[in-house]
Amino acid sequence: MAATPAGPPRRHRREIPYWLLAIFLLGVLFAWLIATDGNYATIFRALRQGVVVTLWVSFVAFALAIALGLLVALARLSRRRLLREVATFYVEVVRGIPVLVLLFYIAFVGAPQLVALWNLVLAGPIDAGLLPGLSVRDFDMTWRAIFALMISYSAFIAEIFRAGIEAVPAGQTEAAQSLGLNRRQTMRLVVLPQAVRVVIPPLGNDFVAMIKDSALVSALGVQDITQLGKVYSASTFLFFETYNVVAYLYLVLTISLSLMVRGLEARMKRTRG
């Protein structure tokens, strides 16, 4: 009996993951509580400004961390041994320090020393009235937190960029140099554009992680979601309701961003295919 030819492959219906459905239903439940329960509605209004602060701190710190991390990655790939050693030292030391410890160090050690260095090095222009003298109070706690997050995440981002650059085939570099491009032009015009496509998904995951780690800035009194929740619950003793709303706000931010990263990653895979 002749075998019947196989038909076209049957497309499977895309199913909604159960975990995503459960999270969606949980989100709808909390949204309903916020809309109908007076306590939850009041708490949400009290914490609403913290969402803006959390996003602002995270976006600024992450943008600075990307810039610093790219410089460190390029230094690690440099032909000059001194640059490689300094960059490797930076990465290994920073990655070995917990974010909270680094936050305290930058806020209470680094910032005062930076102010003292400013006043010492620029003592002449300051005395002449050309530049302002600084005090520790002039260094806002929010910016101390931003710099701490920037330094902490730049070490991890540097490794992401280094892996992305090294993932570009060596033949691309050789082809660019055969066309007359120097090392800097090859890196800027050939290697980095291809490396960026590789590093975007892990960078997105790191940004989601920074959103969560930004809760640590509440230890410095920065008025983010966590700090406002801590202050509100301490004054009203509504700990259960308050931290439910705090967790809900962070989940909305992180899961939304995670889904965006997954969608971007899937789109990039389709583009490559």
C-alpha positions in Angstrom: 0.0 0.0 0.0 1.4 3.3 -1.0 2.1 5.7 1.9 -0.1 8.8 1.9 1.9 12.0 1.6 2.2 13.9 4.8 0.3 17.1 4.8 1.5 20.4 6.0 2.5 20.5 9.7 -0.4 21.4 11.9 0.1 24.6 13.7 -0.4 24.3 17.4 -2.7 26.8 19.0 -0.8 29.2 21.2 -1.9 28.5 24.8 -1.8 31.1 27.6 0.6 29.9 30.3 -1.1 29.0 33.6 1.4 31.1 35.6 0.6 34.2 33.6 -3.1 33.6 33.9 -2.8 33.2 37.7 -0.8 36.4 37.9 -3.3 38.3 35.7 -6.2 37.1 37.9 -4.3 38.1 41.1 -3.6 41.5 39.5 -7.3 42.0 38.7 -8.2 41.0 42.3 -5.9 43.6 43.8 -7.1 46.2 41.3 -10.6 45.5 42.4 -9.6 45.8 46.1 -7.9 49.2 45.4 -11.1 50.4 43.6 -13.6 49.2 46.2 -11.8 49.0 49.6 -11.3 52.4 51.3 -8.1 51.3 53.1 -6.5 49.9 49.9 -7.5 53.0 47.9 -5.9 55.3 50.5 -2.7 53.3 50.6 -2.5 53.3 46.8 -2.8 57.1 46.7 -0.1 57.4 49.4 2.3 55.2 47.5 1.6 56.5 44.0 4.4 59.1 44.1 6.8 56.3 45.1 6.3 54.6 41.7 7.6 57.7 39.9 10.6 57.9 42.2 11.4 54.2 41.8 11.2 54.4 38.0 13.2 57.6 37.8 16.0 56.2 40.1 16.1 53.0 38.1 16.1 54.6 34.6 18.8 57.1 35.5 21.0 54.6 37.3 20.6 52.0 34.6 21.4 54.4 31.8 24.6 55.5 33.6 25.5 51.9 34.4 25.2 51.0 30.7 27.6 53.8 29.7 30.1 52.9 32.5 29.7 49.2 31.8 30.5 49.6 28.1 33.6 51.5 28.9 34.7 48.9 31.4 34.0 46.1 28.9 36.1 47.9 26.2 38.9 48.3 28.7 38.8 44.6 29.5 39.2 43.8 25.8 42.0 46.3 25.3 45.4 45.4 24.0 47.0 47.3 26.9 47.5 45.1 29.8 47.2 47.9 32.4 43.7 48.8 31.2 42.7 45.1 31.2 44.0 44.6 34.8 42.4 47.7 36.1 39.0 46.9 34.5 39.2 43.3 35.7 40.0 44.5 39.3 37.0 46.8 39.1 34.6 44.1 38.0 35.8 41.5 40.5 35.7 43.9 43.4 32.3 45.5 42.7 30.6 42.2 41.9 31.9 40.8 45.2 30.2 43.6 47.3 26.5 43.3 48.2 24.4 46.1 46.7 23.2 47.2 50.2 26.8 47.5 51.5 27.9 49.4 48.4 24.9 51.7 48.9 26.0 52.5 52.4 29.6 52.9 51.4 28.9 55.3 48.5 26.4 57.3 50.7 28.3 57.6 53.9 32.0 57.2 52.8 32.3 58.0 49.1 30.0 61.1 49.0 31.8 62.9 51.9 35.2 62.1 50.4 34.1 63.3 47.0 32.9 66.6 48.5 36.2 67.0 50.5 38.2 66.3 47.3 36.2 69.0 45.4 36.8 71.6 48.1 40.5 70.7 48.3 41.4 70.5 44.5 39.3 73.6 43.6 40.2 75.6 46.7 41.6 78.5 44.6 38.5 79.1 42.4 36.3 78.5 45.4 38.1 81.2 47.5 37.9 83.5 44.5 34.2 83.0 44.3 34.3 81.4 40.8 33.0 78.1 42.0 30.8 77.2 44.9 32.1 75.3 47.9 30.2 72.1 48.7 29.1 70.5 51.9 28.0 66.9 52.4 24.3 68.1 52.6 24.6 69.4 49.1 25.0 65.8 47.9 21.4 64.6 47.7 20.6 61.1 49.0 18.8 60.2 45.9 21.8 60.9 43.8 24.0 58.9 46.2 21.6 56.0 45.7 21.7 56.4 41.9 25.5 56.4 41.9 25.6 53.3 44.1 23.2 51.4 41.8 25.2 52.6 38.8 28.5 51.3 40.1 27.0 48.0 41.3 25.3 47.2 38.0 28.0 48.5 35.8 30.2 45.6 36.7 27.6 43.0 35.7 26.7 45.0 32.5 30.4 45.1 31.6 30.5 41.3 31.5 27.3 41.2 29.4 28.9 43.6 26.9 32.2 41.7 26.9 30.4 38.4 26.2 28.3 40.1 23.4 31.4 41.6 21.8 33.3 38.3 22.0 30.2 36.5 20.4 30.7 38.4 17.2 32.6 36.1 14.8 36.3 37.0 14.3 35.7 36.9 10.5 33.7 40.1 10.8 36.6 41.9 12.3 39.0 40.5 9.8 36.7 41.5 6.9 36.3 45.1 8.3 40.1 45.5 8.6 40.6 44.1 5.1 38.4 47.0 3.9 40.7 49.5 5.5 38.9 50.2 8.8 41.1 50.7 11.8 40.5 49.0 15.2 38.3 51.8 16.6 36.2 52.1 13.4 35.8 48.3 13.3 34.5 48.3 16.9 32.2 51.2 16.4 30.8 50.3 12.9 30.9 46.5 12.8 31.3 44.8 16.1 29.2 46.9 18.5 26.1 47.0 16.3 26.1 43.2 16.1 26.9 42.9 19.8 24.0 45.1 20.8 21.6 42.6 19.3 23.1 39.9 21.5 23.1 41.9 24.8 19.6 43.5 24.6 17.8 40.6 26.3 20.2 40.2 29.2 20.3 43.9 29.6 16.5 43.9 29.9 16.7 41.2 32.6 19.2 43.3 34.5 16.9 46.3 34.3 14.1 44.2 35.8 16.5 43.2 38.6 17.4 46.9 39.2 13.7 47.7 39.6 13.7 45.2 42.5 17.0 46.3 43.9 16.0 49.9 43.9 13.9 49.0 47.0 17.2 49.1 48.9 17.4 52.9 48.4 14.7 53.2 51.1 17.5 52.5 53.6 18.8 56.0 52.7 15.4 57.6 53.1 14.7 58.0 49.4 10.9 58.3 49.0 10.4 55.3 46.7 7.6 52.7 47.0 9.2 50.8 49.8 10.1 53.8 51.9 6.6 55.3 51.5 5.1 51.9 52.4 7.3 51.7 55.5 6.3 55.1 56.7 2.6 54.7 56.0 2.4 51.3 57.7 4.3 52.5 60.8 1.8 55.4 61.2 -1.4 53.5 60.5 -0.4 49.9 61.6 -2.0 48.6 58.4 1.0 46.4 57.7 -0.9 43.7 55.9 -2.7 46.0 53.5 0.2 48.3 52.9 2.7 45.6 52.0 0.2 43.9 49.8 0.0 47.1 47.8 3.8 47.5 47.8 4.2 44.0 46.5 1.4 44.6 43.9 3.1 47.7 42.6 6.5 46.0 42.2 4.9 43.0 40.5 3.1 45.2 38.0 6.4 46.9 37.2 8.6 43.9 37.0 6.2 41.5 35.3 5.3 44.1 32.7 8.9 44.7 31.9 9.7 41.0 31.9 7.0 40.3 29.3 8.3 43.2 27.2 11.8 41.7 27.3 10.5 38.3 26.4 8.5 39.8 23.5 11.6 41.7 22.3 13.7 38.6 22.5 11.2 36.5 20.5 11.0 39.2 17.9 14.8 39.3 17.6 14.9 35.6 17.2 12.3 35.7 14.4 14.4 38.5 12.7 17.5 36.5 12.8 15.7 33.4 11.5 
